[in-house]
Amino acid sequence: MKKVIVSGIQPTGDLHIGNYFGAVKNWVALQNDGQFERYFFIPDLHSLSIDYDPREKQRQIRQLVRDLLALGIDPKKSTLFVQSQVPEHTELCWIFLTVTPMSELEKMTQFKDKAERASANINAGLFTYPVLQAADILLYHGSVIPVGEDQVQHIELTRVIAKKFNAKFGRLFPEPQSLLTQTPRVMSLLEPSKKMSKSHGPKSCIFLNDSPDDIAVKIRKAVTDEVGVRNLLDLAQLFDETKLTFQHLKKDFDNGDLKNIELKDTLAELIAQTFAEFRSRRDQISDAEIAQILENGRMHASSVAQKTMKEVREMTGVR
């Protein structure tokens, strides 16, 4: 029996290169590995815990799905669906809330970080976010969860919740393992000491759907103090598959001969070339195709989720 991978990306706006290297590139590699059953989903319910425009949410979902398809997520190999279209996620979340100790949630450092950044909107959803995440994973009996280091604590909580449920009602859920991914820290163009984030403004990010001209303009405006130049070199290393161009830039840098404009123009060209095929594919994916793919994904995800919840209801005594 294949191990099950479950992972998601929130629909909160355009994907940037940090999202690509932090998640999607690895998803495609895992998808083509052949040893896993894969569920990749759009956690739209999670995205409601931060400030957002309801009028934009459906567009953001379609846009994210279009991006994932253009980057190589294959709905014939992976189940791709929207979280809210499978209501068992929230039902299982409520069951899990009844076995989750408050003390465990109070340990979550990501809640503290998010609360600091969104002090005007500290809601219960932010606090219980990891329990819904546990439901997202365990609903499909996820056993291998690809995450960065900042999410390991949430996977440990998922293991705690699985143990608590199994001890109280009988063994049903696996205790998932984190699959730590080799994800480079992609830093902001304008604040190179901070991770690239949409919250720092569009000029600090390279979005995957940026045109070559947009990329060139943003790179030209990147900070070029010592930290900034090293950040641009790190990006050149990421985007140069042969490493030949990077080695040339690094040699000039070490010798003190590297001109900032040469570094920036070379990097802009490398990034534009990397996503040229993505931009072409993206333009060919229609809304109708997206809707059909998501419906197919919903049907498959629902069939698994309904089976899990039938067992959960019987074991907890609500059916």
C-alpha positions in Angstrom: 0.0 0.0 0.0 1.4 3.4 -1.0 2.1 6.1 1.6 -0.2 9.1 1.4 1.1 12.6 0.9 -1.2 15.6 1.8 -0.3 19.2 1.2 -1.9 22.5 0.4 -1.3 26.2 -0.5 -3.6 29.0 0.5 -5.3 31.1 -2.2 -4.2 34.5 -1.0 -2.8 36.0 -4.2 -0.2 35.5 -6.8 2.5 32.8 -6.2 6.0 34.1 -5.9 9.3 32.4 -6.4 9.5 31.7 -2.6 6.3 29.6 -2.9 7.7 27.8 -6.0 10.9 26.7 -4.3 9.3 26.2 -0.9 6.5 24.0 -2.1 5.4 23.5 -5.7 8.7 22.4 -7.2 8.9 19.7 -4.5 5.2 18.7 -5.1 6.0 18.0 -8.8 9.0 15.9 -7.9 7.0 13.9 -5.3 4.2 13.5 -7.9 6.5 12.0 -10.4 8.3 9.8 -7.9 5.6 7.1 -8.1 5.8 5.8 -4.6 3.1 8.0 -3.0 -0.6 8.6 -3.3 -1.0 12.3 -3.5 -3.6 14.9 -2.3 -2.8 18.5 -3.2 -5.6 20.9 -2.1 -6.5 24.6 -1.9 -7.1 25.4 1.8 -9.6 28.2 1.2 -11.1 27.8 4.7 -7.7 28.4 6.2 -7.3 31.6 4.2 -10.5 33.1 5.8 -8.6 33.5 9.1 -6.7 36.6 7.7 -8.2 39.8 6.3 -9.4 39.3 2.7 -11.8 40.6 0.1 -14.7 38.0 -0.4 -15.2 39.3 -3.9 -11.7 38.1 -4.8 -11.6 34.7 -3.2 -13.0 32.7 -6.2 -10.7 34.4 -8.6 -7.7 33.7 -6.3 -8.7 30.0 -6.2 -8.9 29.7 -10.0 -5.7 31.6 -10.4 -3.9 29.3 -7.9 -5.2 26.2 -9.6 -4.2 27.5 -13.0 -0.7 28.2 -11.7 -0.3 24.7 -10.2 -1.4 23.1 -13.4 1.0 25.2 -15.5 3.8 24.3 -13.1 3.3 20.6 -13.6 0.7 19.3 -11.2 -1.0 16.6 -13.1 -4.6 15.8 -12.1 -4.2 12.3 -13.6 -1.4 11.6 -11.1 -2.6 13.7 -8.1 -5.9 14.5 -6.5 -6.3 18.3 -6.8 -9.3 19.9 -5.0 -10.7 22.7 -2.9 -10.9 22.2 0.8 -14.4 23.8 1.4 -15.9 21.5 -1.3 -15.3 18.5 1.0 -17.3 19.4 4.2 -15.9 16.4 6.1 -12.8 18.6 6.7 -14.7 20.9 9.1 -16.7 18.0 10.6 -13.5 16.1 11.5 -11.9 19.3 12.8 -14.7 19.7 15.3 -14.2 16.1 16.5 -10.5 16.8 16.8 -11.1 20.0 18.8 -12.7 17.9 21.5 -9.6 15.8 22.0 -7.0 18.6 21.5 -5.5 19.9 24.8 -5.5 23.7 25.0 -2.0 23.5 26.3 -0.9 22.1 23.0 -2.4 24.9 21.0 -0.9 27.5 23.3 2.6 26.2 22.4 2.1 27.0 18.7 4.7 29.6 17.8 3.1 30.3 14.4 -0.1 31.6 16.2 2.0 34.0 18.1 3.8 35.2 15.0 0.6 35.6 13.0 -1.1 37.4 16.0 1.7 39.9 16.1 1.3 40.6 12.3 -2.5 40.8 12.4 -3.1 42.4 15.8 -6.4 43.9 14.6 -7.8 40.5 13.6 -6.7 37.9 16.2 -9.5 35.4 15.8 -10.2 31.9 17.1 -9.6 30.6 13.6 -5.9 31.6 13.8 -5.7 29.8 17.2 -7.4 26.6 16.0 -5.8 26.6 12.6 -3.5 23.6 13.4 -6.5 21.4 14.3 -8.1 22.0 11.0 -4.7 21.3 9.4 -4.7 18.0 11.3 -8.1 17.2 9.9 -6.9 18.0 6.4 -4.1 15.4 6.8 -5.8 12.6 8.7 -9.0 12.7 6.7 -7.0 11.0 3.9 -4.8 9.0 6.4 -1.8 11.2 5.4 1.4 9.6 6.6 4.1 11.6 4.9 3.7 15.4 5.0 6.2 17.6 3.0 6.9 20.7 5.1 9.5 23.3 5.8 10.9 23.7 9.3 8.3 26.3 10.3 5.5 23.7 9.9 7.1 20.8 11.8 5.4 21.9 15.1 2.0 21.6 13.4 2.8 18.0 12.2 3.8 17.1 15.7 0.5 18.4 17.0 -1.2 16.3 14.3 0.6 13.3 15.7 -0.6 14.2 19.2 -4.2 14.5 18.0 -4.0 11.1 16.2 -2.7 9.5 19.4 -5.5 11.1 21.5 -8.2 10.0 19.2 -6.9 6.5 18.8 -6.5 6.1 22.6 -10.0 7.3 23.3 -12.0 5.8 20.5 -9.9 3.0 18.9 -7.1 3.0 16.4 -8.0 4.6 13.1 -5.4 7.3 12.2 -1.7 7.0 11.4 0.8 9.3 13.1 2.2 11.2 10.2 5.8 12.0 9.7 7.3 15.3 8.5 9.1 15.1 5.2 11.6 17.9 5.6 12.1 19.4 2.2 15.3 21.0 1.0 13.7 24.5 0.6 16.1 27.4 0.1 15.1 30.6 2.0 14.2 33.0 -0.7 14.6 36.5 0.6 12.9 39.8 -0.2 14.4 42.0 -2.9 13.9 45.2 -0.9 14.6 43.8 2.6 17.0 40.9 2.0 17.2 40.1 5.7 13.6 39.0 5.6 11.9 36.1 3.7 10.1 37.0 0.5 6.4 37.7 1.3 3.5 39.4 -0.4 2.9 41.2 2.9 6.1 43.2 2.2 4.6 44.6 -1.0 4.6 43.5 -4.6 7.9 45.3 -5.4 9.7 43.0 -2.9 8.5 39.8 -4.7 9.0 38.2 -8.1 5.7 36.6 -9.0 5.6 33.6 -11.3 3.3 35.4 -13.7 5.4 38.5 -13.9 6.4 39.4 -17.4 10.1 39.5 -18.3 9.9 43.3 -18.3 8.3 43.3 -14.8 11.0 41.0 -13.6 13.7 43.2 -15.0 12.2 46.3 -13.3 11.9 44.7 -9.9 15.4 43.2 -10.0 16.8 46.6 -11.1 15.3 48.1 -7.9 16.6 45.4 -5.6 18.8 46.5 -2.7 22.5 46.1 -3.4 24.2 46.5 -0.1 26.4 43.6 0.9 23.5 41.5 2.1 21.4 42.5 -1.0 24.2 41.5 -3.4 24.6 38.1 -1.7 20.9 37.6 -1.9 20.9 38.3 -5.7 23.8 35.8 -6.1 21.9 33.2 -4.1 18.9 33.7 -6.5 21.2 33.3 -9.5 22.5 30.0 -8.1 18.9 28.8 -7.7 17.8 29.7 -11.2 21.0 28.7 -13.1 20.5 25.0 -13.7 24.0 24.5 -15.3 25.6 26.7 -12.6 28.0 28.0 -15.3 26.6 31.5 -15.3 26.5 31.5 -11.5 30.1 30.4 -11.3 31.1 33.3 -13.6 29.2 35.8 -11.5 30.6 34.4 -8.3 34.2 34.5 -9.6 33.8 38.2 -10.6 32.2 38.9 -7.1 35.1 37.2 -5.3 37.6 39.2 -7.4 35.7 42.5 -6.8 34.9 42.8 -10.5 31.2 42.2 -10.4 29.1 45.1 -11.5 25.7 45.3 -9.9 24.0 46.0 -13.2 25.5 42.9 -14.8 24.4 40.8 -11.8 20.8 42.2 -12.0 20.4 41.9 -15.7 21.7 38.3 -15.8 19.5 37.3 -12.9 16.4 38.9 -14.5 17.1 36.9 -17.7 17.6 33.6 -15.8 14.3 34.0 -13.9 12.4 35.0 -17.0 13.7 32.0 -18.9 12.8 29.6 -16.1 9.1 30.6 -16.1 8.7 31.2 -19.9 7.1 27.8 -20.5 4.9 28.3 -17.3 3.6 31.6 -18.7 2.8 30.0 -22.0 1.0 27.0 -20.4 -0.9 29.2 -18.0 -2.5 31.2 -20.8 -3.8 28.0 -22.4 -5.8 26.8 -19.3 -9.4 27.8 -19.4 -11.8 28.4 -16.5 -13.9 25.5 -17.8 -10.9 23.1 -17.6 -10.2 24.2 -14.1 -13.8 23.7 -13.0 -13.8 20.1 -14.4 -10.5 19.2 -12.8 -11.7 20.5 -9.4 -14.9 18.6 -9.7 -13.1 15.4 -10.5 -10.8 16.1 -7.6 -13.7 16.8 -5.3 -15.4 13.5 -6.2 -12.3 11.4 -5.5 -11.5 13.3 -2.3 -15.1 13.1 -1.1 -15.2 9.3 -1.6 -12.2 8.9 0.7 -13.4 11.6 3.2 -16.9 10.1 3.5 -15.5 6.6 4.2 -13.2 8.1 7.0 -16.0 10.1 8.5 -18.4 7.1 8.5 -15.9 5.3 10.7 -15.3 8.4 12.9 -19.0 8.9 13.5 -19.5 5.3 14.4 -16.5 5.2 16.7 -17.4 8.5 18.5 -21.1 7.4 18.9 -22.8 10.1 16.9 -24.2 7.6 14.4 
